[in-house]
Amino acid sequence: MPTGPAPIIPGVVARSLRLAFVDIRGVIGAATPTHAHLRERLVAVTVISLGVNLAGSVAIYLFEHHAKGTDIHGWGDALFFTTAQLLTVSSSVANPLSAGGRVVDLILELYAITVVATLAGSFGAFFHRRGHERDAALPAAQGQTG
């Protein structure tokens, strides 16, 4: 029976998951400046997105609730449509029928794409900085054990 690299894989996965949970706790508690920076960005994107969602819902409702053939008849419909657009998931609700509703829809979609790109960049920067922090901590840790 071969005993090649297979036993190594579970150890690598377990170590990776442990490090991921350590970093998640670090972001929540702002353990380092890098963790705090990511937490600030996540909070800012969340708060701004909630504001955009509410403002977009009001705008969609005002433009669409009287449009002929629309699926948006109340505030809940407008909130559902706007939230689905911001999640870049689209919904079964017919696309906005009014010109104003279409403009709002485009703004929502542009915002959603921008948020996805911003979050990707933020996580990339976080992982890059954490890698440098771990590399810098490695010689110190090796000096303590030797």
C-alpha positions, 0 to 999 in steps of 0.5 A, a space after each residue: 500500500 502506498 503511503 505517499 503524499 496522502 497523509 500530508 493533505 489532511 494536516 495541511 487542510 487542518 492547519 489552513 483551516 486553523 489559520 483561517 479561523 485565527 485570522 477571522 477572530 483577528 479581524 473581529 477583534 482587530 488583533 493587528 493593524 492589518 486585521 483592523 484595516 480589513 475590519 474597517 473596510 468591511 464595516 464601511 462597505 456594509 454600512 454604505 451598502 445598507 444605505 444604497 439598498 434603502 435609497 435604491 428601494 425608495 427610488 425604485 418604488 417611486 419610479 415603478 409602483 405606478 408603471 403599467 405592467 410592473 411587478 413592484 407594487 409595494 415597499 417590500 417588492 422594491 426592497 426585494 428587487 433592490 437587494 437582489 440587484 445589489 447581490 448581483 443575483 437578479 430576481 424573477 421581478 420584471 426589469 424596471 419599466 420606467 426610464 427612472 427605474 432603469 437608471 436606478 437599476 444601472 446605478 445599483 448594478 454598477 455599485 454592486 460590481 464596484 463592491 465586489 471588486 473593492 472586496 476582492 482588492 481588500 482581501 488580496 491586500 489583507 492576505 499580502 500584508 498578513 504574509 509579510 507579518 508571518 514572514 517577519 514573525 518567523 525568524 523571531 519564533 525560530 530564535 525562541 525555540 533554538 
